[in-house]
């Protein structure tokens, strides 16, 4: 897979990409593609703001969930992500918010996918 198929947005502060597993499947992109046009628009506005400015101060739109996991929050969706050292944000998984608390299984999945991403990056750079 080429890098272009992973890229969601390239801004002056960050490049935002979909996470793909070794079989070239993206949980988050698959979720995104099934959402309504208005949901897609809300997501892109947040992604563009983060890519362009490097900051979203509104915790109702973007938040640190701990353990290196961050969440973009375009209502009603949640997109979990992490930062890399080379000014990238990788979107790992997504779901529709149904409770006030972050589901543990979703955060655990994001942590697992982040670990996989970095392990595969190290393997490619050897």
N, C-alpha and C positions, 0 to 999 in steps of 0.2 A: 504494500500500500504506500502511496506517496504522501508526503506531508500535507499537500494541498487538500486532500480529502478530509483531513483531521481539523483543519483550520475553520473556526467560526468567524473570528474577527482579528485583524491586525491593527493595533493602535500604537501611538507613540510610547505609551507606558507598558502595556502588556499585549501579548498575543494570547488569544483564548482558543483552546482546541478541545475537541471531543476526545475522550479516552476510548481506545479500541483495544480489545483483547487480542491474544495471539491468533485467533481465528478471524480477525478483522470485523468483529461485531462490537457495536457501541450501544450499551443499555440506554444512556442518556439521549443519544441522537435518535434512537428508535422511539423513545418516549416522546421527544420533541416533535417528531414527524407526525405523530398521531394527535397532537393538540390543535385546537382551533386557531384560526388566523390571529385573533386578538391576543391569545396567550403567547403565540410566537412573537408578536410585536412587543409585548411587555418584556419578554426574555431578551430580545435583541437590544432594546433600549438600555437595559441594565448592563449587558455585555459591552455595548459601545461606550457607555459612561466609564466602566472600569478600565477598558482598554485605552481610552483617551486620557483620563485623569489619574488613574491609578488608585482612586478612592471612591468609596460610597459610604458616607457617614451615617445614613439612615439605616438603623438596625432592623427596620421593617422590610428593607430591600436586600440587605447583605449583612451576614453575621458570621463571626468566628464561633464555630461549634466545639472548639478544643481538639486536641490530638492532631493538629495540622489540617483539619477539615474546615472548610468554609462553605456557606450556602448562599446562593442567589435565590431571592424570594419573590418572583413575579407571581402574584396571586392568581390562581390557587396552587401554583406549582412550586416545587423546591428542586433546585439543581445543586448537588453537592460537588465540591471541587477542592483542589489543592494547588499551591504555588510551587514552581520549580525555581532553581537558581538562575536560569537563563530567561527571566522575565516572561514566563508562560504561566497561564492558569489552565489546568486540565479539568474538564467537566467529566465526572465519573459516572454518576447515576442520578436519576430523577424520579420524582413521585408527586402525586397530588396530596396536598396537606389535608389531613382529616382530623388531626388532634393538635392540641397546643404544644405538645412536646415532640421533639425529634425522635422518630422511631429508632430504637437501638439497632435493629437489623439494617436499616438504611445507612446509618453512620458506620457500622462495622463493615458493610460492603464497600463503602468509600475508602476506608482505611486499607482493606484488602487489595482494592484496585490500585491505590496509590503505591503500595508495596510492590505489586506486580509491575507497574509502570517503571519504577526506578530499577528494579532487578533486570528488566528487559533492556533498559537504557544502558546499564552497566555492561550487559552482555554484548550489545552492539558496539560499544566503545573499546572493547578489549583488542 
